[in-house]
Amino acid sequence: MELYLRGSGVLRAQWRLLRAVREPTNQHARCFCSSSSETDPIETHKRKLVLWFSHLPQEEKQFGGYFTPETMHVDPLILERLPEECRPPLSFPGPSAAPPSPSVTVEQLFEGVGGQERGLNVILYGAVGTGKSTVVRKLVLDWCAGTSLTQFRLVVPFSCEDLSQLGRACSLRDLVGRKYLHLKKTPLLSGEGSQAQDVLFLFNGMEKMKLDFRIGSNELCSDPNEPQPSGAVVVNLLRKYLLPEASVLVTTRLSALDRIPKKYVSRYAQICGFRDPERQRAYFTSRLLQQSQEANQGDGPGPGPDSEAQALIQLLYLNLQRESQLAAACFLPSYCWLTCATLHFLHFTDASAPIRTLTGIYTSFLRLNFGGEVLHVGRGSESSQEQQDSLMLYVVRTVGKMAFDGVSKKRTSFSEGELEQWVGGKTKTDEELQQLAVFRTDVLDFFLVPCVASGAADPGEEKRYVFAVPAMQEYLAALYVVLGENKTALEKVTKQVSEAIGQAGEDVNALFNILSKFIPLRIFAIFNLLKLFPRLFERVSNLSKGHIARTLAEEMFRTEDSFNEDVLDQVEQSLLGVHGPQPRHRDDRKALELYPIFMGGLLHYGNRVLLQQLGCNIKSTTVSQITHTLRKYLVREISKQQPPEELMDLLVLLYEFQNPRLTAEVISSVRTVRLSNVRMTPLKCFVLNSVLDCAPPSFLLDTLDLSSCHLTHNLLKMLWPAFKQTQHLKLCDNPLLESGASCLLEALSGNHSLQKLSLMHTGLGDRGALELAGMLPKHTRLQELNVAYNNIGDNAALNLVDACREHPSIHTVHLYLNPLSDGGKQSLYVRGGDAAGAVARHVKVLASVTEGADLSEDWHPILAVIRENASSWDRGRVRDQLQVFLKDLEWGRRQQSSFLKRLHFLRVERGIRQTLRMLDKDMPPAK
């Protein structure tokens, strides 16, 4: 499995897995010992390493779990250079900039080590998300397979975070035996002769250990059997005082490079991530194509997920070649993973996959990079527990605060002065300054990158910075709010006073209960007044939670965002780019509609569990208070008629909540869902189904409007659950084609409430109309059928009308804008109105604005439909049908003897001629 954000969180889980592998039960231990004499311990070591390093984290299993290191790995750029040659923080060389030196591999860094008296110490360093842990992972697996580092007989990997937790001293051999039982007696670590020259020690994440090379802190030791603190063992290995023939590979972040004196380092190499679009494209291709091939298994003929994945990769590559903001973000392989995970969520979601949310993807992304991370201050024992802050909480209080300020002011780029103001602008103590220095060196580049657009047009323009991925700004702003970090001055003071009095009150309360009999009443009353502060804080806190709910609702239903594209399309455009003419002037005020959706998603229990691992605790009482207040806002807003895109955003919000009870209460007040002109995707269909599925069993929609939604057969199948809960289903202007009728009616087979079905302009044709006629008896409650503008001829139309006449409840059929002959229209009117048979019923047939020599009583709705859709339909075909209507009207007018009836005909003709003039001028017809 290939995961470039293989940060400490995932590796920590792997170390726990390794402990389980090496700590068998007594019975298994006896079996192992009995076979260990017969098995080479090195081969046993390789097998166990493969088992361990091939472990998939939960974040990968949710995408199907079919990725392997062999198929997924793309080598990042590795440059051999000294730390002082590194680029400064918050600088981006650009994909077109040539590297200062040729790329190297880790194996090349150890070339020529065999036969030397002293092994090499190699430091592989890089910022968060550049791929250090992934390189280590692939390196170990390749050694186990015999394809890399073949000069070493033994590779011993360690997690520095794991070593830093060891409480007692132990020797090097005991340390290795404790982590790898099968290597406890290996002669390669005995220190005798030069056997250790075949050994490579690998220490991943050295920044987690407080190494101290001072003799006074860690004495010299060359005995691999001498117990020492774990830090002293590592220090003496690097000093080449302990097993000097052995080689050592250390991975670390930039801020910790000075912890190892340069005299102990043989070579430095920096891992630089994916610096060019070709590496990025290789990563996207390997990931997206594998996902689509897995999704494509079992699909029928025709274009499937594989062709869609090819199109996605092509659009991504075009966006990367333009040196877009995405290219700057994907400089870090971690963001390549986030991009693939988001695209997989947007394009390959289906009902059989585990439930995923966009908020969950971003939360998992941060957990994989920063899970359990803390900001340390000081060296060695000087660092106390109080001086270790959650790194993610520090990110929220600095970068998240800046993100919130940007969202509040609708800005997505920031100047250097604003960065200085929000990120560490109020630091005072030496400890805070040290934390800030580490944060700026290691982490700030992970979230912020130089704005590609700034300075492109005007070199003298002030340099500005943006979030690596636009949605990350909205996520961090939402997290900042939900964690309650944007407290007012009253809330902060009230909390501090409340906590102080609350702590003191518990200790003094018993004493005052005794002294209350002796002290003056006034003093006793003052003390009781002070005890009210915790209650006051509770009230202020409840108001704060209500403010969070109000903020979410206000941001969700902003009037100025009403006519934007739905939020899922906005996310896709941020990754794939907008293809076509670009605006000359950059508008920094953008719609930030993910912000309230992330606020809702962060309240979900699964996300709160992951955030707790990051040191960000959202209490259940807080969630309950926010949800209680939010419910009434959502019910009030959803009862109003929302634009289709805004309604889709609201459905996404309810889906991100993953709160069935709240969703049921909100959706129960809905009677109409109008999503016309929203580009439906598998994800949007899944969201719609999931939300409607939360409604009570008796819930029914009056209307579900999915007109002009680009629905296909696969999407129709996904929407089957939603179709069963509606009375009027509108699927107009979707390319259902001839086979769509049978697919649709199969989907509607379980619907016993459908009364109106609108299939206007869906390309049914004669065959679709005949299939529709054959399946009508299964839908006994259907009352009205609209198949206008479907290229249906005379015979198919007559068969369909006959089927409707035999149906127990259908009373109206729409057939206008179909290529019907004059004789065919007359037959339809006669056939529909003839109810002489014992079974057949009267059916109103709408085929034209006239009925023989008379004006149809339904001419007005027919023309209204044409005017409403003329701008989006085939102009030539609409014009031809309007000309036919004119001929019918002129003939009917000439047959009338009444002057008033002729005036009525002229009025309708005038409306049609006006529509024709509008079409000729390429203007939308007047209502």
C-alpha positions, -999 to +999 in steps of 0.1 A: +000+000+000+013+034-010+006+062+014+029+092+013+014+107+045+027+078+063+034+100+093+039+091+129+003+082+135+003+052+111+038+040+120+029+041+156+000+017+148+025-005+130+048-006+160+018-018+181+011-044+155+047-055+157+045-060+194+015-083+189+035-102+163+065-107+186+046-113+219+029-147+213+010-167+238+030-194+257+018-221+235+028-202+203+061-193+219+069-229+225+061-237+189+083-208+177+112-218+199+110-254+187+112-242+150+137-214+155+166-237+155+156-250+121+149-216+106+174-189+097+166-159+121+174-134+092+147-150+070+123-150+099+131-114+104+123-106+068+090-124+069+079-106+100+090-072+085+070-079+054+039-088+075+043-056+095+051-031+068+024-044+045-003-036+071-029-012+057-042+016+079-079+021+083-078+051+060-067+030+031-091+001+038-121+024+034-110+027-003-113-010-009-079-022+005-065-033-028-034-012-029+001-027-025+035-011-022+046-028-054+019-012-076+016+021-058+051+034-051+064+065-069+099+076-059+100+111-045+128+135-054+158+130-031+188+154-033+221+150-016+227+184+000+237+201+033+210+216+056+222+251+050+215+247+012+178+241+019+152+267+007+138+289+033+103+282+048+072+293+027+091+293-006+082+271-035+107+266-064+080+258-089+077+226-109+097+241-138+127+249-117+155+224-123+170+208-091+205+220-082+218+185-081+208+151-096+184+129-078+198+100-058+183+069-041+188+058-006+207+028-018+232+050-036+239+069-004+253+036+010+274+026-020+309+014-012+301+007+025+311-029+023+345-039+037+350-005+055+361-004+091+336+023+099+300+023+086+282+053+073+258+076+091+232+090+067+206+116+076+175+117+054+156+149+063+125+167+051+094+186+061+060+171+071+044+153+043+073+149+020+074+111+022+102+102+047+083+074+063+070+060+030+106+059+017+116+040+048+087+016+044+095+008+007+132+005+015+126-021+042+102-041+019+127-040-010+155-053+013+132-081+024+126-089-012+163-088-020+160-059-045+177-032-025+205-027+001+218-061-007+252-052+009+235-056+043+227-090+057+205-074+084+184-042+085+170-033+119+143-006+118+133+013+150+106+040+157+122+068+176+089+076+192+087+040+205+122+042+218+115+075+236+088+058+257+112+032+271+114+038+309+144+016+318+179+011+306+188-018+284+217-029+262+217-027+224+213-065+221+184-065+247+168-036+228+170-055+195+158-087+212+130-068+229+117-055+196+127-085+175+128-117+196+142-138+167+173-116+166+181-118+203+211-141+198+223-131+164+261-130+162+260-099+139+254-077+170+279-094+193+306-068+186+332-094+178+353-090+146+338-070+118+304-088+116+285-055+123+296-041+089+267-062+074+241-044+097+221-013+090+202+004+118+173+025+107+159+051+131+127+068+118+115+101+132+146+111+152+129+144+161+108+124+187+140+117+207+159+142+227+194+131+218+222+146+238+258+141+226+275+157+257+297+133+275+283+144+308+248+134+298+256+102+278+289+084+286+309+066+260+300+029+257+313+003+232+297-028+248+265-039+231+256-059+262+259-028+286+225-014+297+220+022+288+191+046+283+177+042+247+189+077+238+225+068+249+224+036+227+215+057+196+240+084+205+269+058+208+259+042+176+261+075+158+294+083+176+308+051+161+318+041+196+293+012+197+295-012+167+315+013+146+313-010+116+275-008+115+258+018+093+230+040+104+201+057+085+182+084+104+151+102+092+142+135+108+125+168+102+144+200+095+141+215+130+159+186+146+190+185+122+212+203+147+207+177+174+233+155+157+267+172+154+279+174+118+311+155+126+291+124+132+272+126+098+287+110+067+261+122+042+230+144+042+201+139+018+169+159+016+136+143+005+118+169-016+085+152-025+071+154-060+087+184-076+077+179-112+042+171-127+054+138-142+059+123-107+026+137-096+009+122-127+025+088-121+011+088-086-024+098-097-023+073-125-013+044-103-039+052-077-070+063-096-066+036-123-064+009-097-094+023-079-114+024-111-104-011-122-116-024-088-149-005-092-152-017-128-153-053-119-188-066-126-200-036-145-217-041-178-205-029-212-201+007-221-180+035-206-173+027-170-151+039-141-119+031-160-126+056-188-138+081-162-105+077-143-085+083-175-104+115-181-098+126-145-061+119-148-059+139-180-077+169-164-054+167-134-023+166-156-035+197-176-041+215-144-006+206-131+011+216-163-004+251-160+017+255-128-016+260-110-021+262-072-027+224-073+008+218-085+022+238-056+002+217-032+011+184-048+048+193-043+040+174-010+030+138-017+006+140+012-016+163-008-014+140-038-030+114-015-057+139-003-064+148-040-069+111-049-090+104-018-112+134-026-116+125-063-124+089-053-150+102-029-165+125-056-165+100-085-164+064-073-188+064-043-214+036-044-238+020-020-216-010-014-186+010-002-181+020+035-197+053+045-173+082+038-177+119+043-156+148+031-150+159+067-139+124+075-114+124+047-098+157+059-098+146+095-081+113+086-056+132+065-046+153+095-045+123+118-022+104+095+002+134+095-001+147+130-017+120+152-002+122+187+023+149+176+034+174+203+055+205+203+085+199+225+105+226+243+140+223+256+164+194+256+164+161+274+150+161+309+146+199+307+114+194+288+084+189+311+050+176+304+035+210+307+057+223+279+044+197+254+014+210+235-007+191+210+007+201+176-027+200+160-042+222+187-013+247+181-022+246+144-058+254+152-049+283+175-026+299+150-032+288+114-068+280+122-074+315+136-060+330+105-082+307+084-113+318+104-104+355+099-101+349+061-134+330+060-151+358+079-138+384+054-143+361+024-105+362+016-083+332+007-049+349+004-027+365+031+002+389+031+035+383+050+024+408+076-008+389+082+011+357+086+033+373+112+002+387+130-017+354+132+012+328+134+031+337+166+024+374+166+019+374+204+046+351+216+065+364+246+084+337+265+115+318+253+095+286+253+069+301+230+095+315+206+112+280+205+078+264+197+072+290+170+106+283+154+100+246+153+065+251+139+076+275+112+104+252+101+086+219+101+048+225+098+039+259+083+049+249+048+025+220+051-005+243+053+005+274+034+022+279+001+030+310-020+001+321-042+008+312-078-013+341-091+004+368-070+033+384-088+025+366-121+011+397-137+030+423-118+065+413-104+063+442-080+031+429-064+033+420-027+039+383-022+008+365-008+002+331+006-028+307+003-037+274+018-022+244-001-058+232-008-086+257-006-109+234+014-082+232+041-088+268+050-125+262+055-118+230+074-094+247+099-118+276+103-146+253+111-125+234+136-114+267+152-151+276+157-163+241+168-135+238+194-147+271+208-115+290+202-132+321+189-145+330+224-155+366+233-137+385+260-167+378+284-165+341+277-128+339+284-129+359+316-160+341+328-143+307+322-111+317+340-129+331+370-153+301+371-124+276+370-105+294+397-135+298+420-146+262+413-113+247+423-110+268+454-146+264+463-144+226+466-116+229+492-131+258+512-167+248+510-165+224+539-146+249+561-172+276+554-201+253+563-185+251+598-176+288+600-210+300+587-223+298+622-197+322+635-189+346+606-210+377+597-239+371+574-227+396+548-194+378+543-212+345+540-235+360+513-205+372+493-190+338+493-223+323+481-224+349+453-190+339+442-201+303+440-226+313+414-198+320+388-197+284+375-234+286+368-229+320+351-202+304+330-225+276+321-251+300+309-226+320+289-212+287+275-247+276+264-251+310+246-217+303+229-229+269+216-261+286+203-239+312+186-220+284+168-253+269+156-265+303+144-231+309+126-235+276+108-270+284+097-262+319+086-231+307+066-252+279+051-280+301+038-262+333+026-282+351-001-251+360-021-242+324-024-276+313-036-267+310-073-232+295-070-226+259-082-232+233-055-204+228-031-194+193-044-189+208-079-168+236-063-146+210-047-141+192-080-132+225-098-106+233-072-088+201-081-094+197-118-094+235-126-118+255-147-111+249-183-118+279-206-111+316-206-098+328-173-107+361-157-082+389-161-086+402-126-082+379-097-111+382-072-100+374-037-135+374-023-148+339-030-177+317-019-166+296+010-196+272+013-177+242+027-171+261+059-206+254+075-206+219+060-173+211+078-187+226+110-216+201+108-193+172+098-169+178+128-198+171+152-200+135+140-188+110+166-163+093+142-146+126+135-145+135+171-127+103+180-100+110+154-097+146+166-093+134+202-062+115+190-050+148+176-054+165+210-086+184+199-115+174+222-151+182+213-173+172+242-206+153+237-224+180+257-211+206+233-224+186+203-258+181+220-262+219+227-252+229+192-274+203+176-304+213+197-301+249+186-293+241+150-323+219+145-348+247+145-327+268+121-325+240+096-362+232+098-371+268+093-348+273+063-355+240+045-392+248+046-385+278+024-380+273-014-343+271-019-324+273-053-315+237-064-278+242-058-284+255-022-308+226-016-281+202-027-256+218-003-281+214+025-285+177+017-247+174+018-247+191+052-272+166+066-251+138+051-219+151+067-237+152+100-243+114+100-270+120+126-301+101+115-323+115+142-315+151+134-318+144+096-352+127+101-365+157+120-353+182+094-363+162+063-398+154+077-408+190+070-398+188+033-425+181+007-406+191-025-371+184-035-361+204-066-327+196-079-332+206-115-300+216-134-278+201-106-252+178-123-259+146-105-230+122-098-228+089-080-219+107-048-249+131-050-272+103-057-258+085-027-262+116-006-299+120-017-307+084-009-289+085+025-308+116+036-342+104+024-335+070+040-335+087+074-371+098+071-399+078+088-414+050+067-446+070+061-427+099+046-436+109+011-424+137-012-450+155-032-424+162-059-389+151-067-376+172-096-344+158-112-348+175-146-316+183-165-294+165-140-274+144-166-289+112-153-277+079-169-288+043-164-263+037-136-274+068-118-311+057-122-302+024-105-286+043-076-317+065-072-341+036-068-346+041-030-353+078-035-379+071-063-399+049-039-407+079-017-423+104-041-457+111-057-446+133-087-413+123-103-398+147-129-369+134-150-372+157-180-342+166-202-321+136-191-305+112-217-324+081-207-328+070-243-349+040-255-337+015-229-342+040-201-379+034-199-376-002-188-347+006-164-368+034-149-400+014-145-380-014-129-367+011-104-403+023-098-416-012-093-417-008-055-433+026-056-470+024-047-475+061-044-464+075-078-491+096-094-473+118-119-443+108-141-426+134-163-402+120-190-403+150-214-372+152-237-355+120-225-350+104-260-374+075-255-383+071-291-409+045-304-393+016-287-391+033-253-428+044-256-438+008-264-418-006-234-434+021-213-469+010-225-462-026-216-452-019-180-479+006-171-502-020-156-477-025-127-482+011-116-518+012-106-518+047-090-503+066-119-525+094-130-505+116-154-478+107-179-456+132-198-436+119-227-435+151-248-406+158-271-394+122-273-394+115-311-425+092-307-443+084-340-480+078-347-482+040-341-462+041-308-483+071-296-515+052-303-504+021-285-494+042-255-527+060-254-545+026-256-525+014-227-534+045-207-571+040-215-570+005-201-551+018-170-573+022-139-562+057-130-543+076-158-563+105-170-537+127-189-510+120-214-486+147-228-474+139-264-468+174-279-435+182-297-434+146-311-433+140-349-470+132-352-489+135-385-522+154-387-540+122-390-522+107-361-531+137-339-568+134-349-567+097-341-552+103-307-579+128-298-606+104-310-590+074-293-585+093-260-620+106-259-638+074-269-649+057-237-676+035-252-658+002-243-664-017-211-628-014-199-614+016-217-616+050-200-615+086-212-579+100-213-570+136-221-543+137-248-522+168-252-506+165-286-509+201-300-523+235-292-553+226-313-578+197-313-591+194-348-607+228-357-609+239-321-583+254-298-571+230-272-580+240-237-545+231-226-527+253-252-514+276-224-494+250-204-480+235-236-466+269-247-454+276-212-434+244-212-419+252-246-410+288-236-394+276-204-371+251-221-366+265-256-332+280-247-318+246-237-335+224-263-325+218-299-335+252-314-341+238-349-364+211-337-384+235-315-387+260-343-400+232-366-426+222-341-437+258-335-442+261-373-464+230-372-484+246-344-488+278-365-501+258-395-526+240-372-537+274-357-541+291-391-562+261-404-584+260-373-589+298-374-602+297-410-627+270-399-642+293-372-673+314-379-672+332-345-653+364-345-644+360-308-630+325-315-609+338-344-595+365-321-586+338-296-567+319-323-549+351-333-538+356-297-522+322-295-506+327-329-491+359-318-475+342-288-459+316-310-446+341-335-430+360-306-413+328-294-400+322-329-385+357-331-368+352-298-353+319-310-341+336-342-324+363-322-308+337-299-326+352-269-346+335-241-383+336-250-404+359-230-427+343-203 
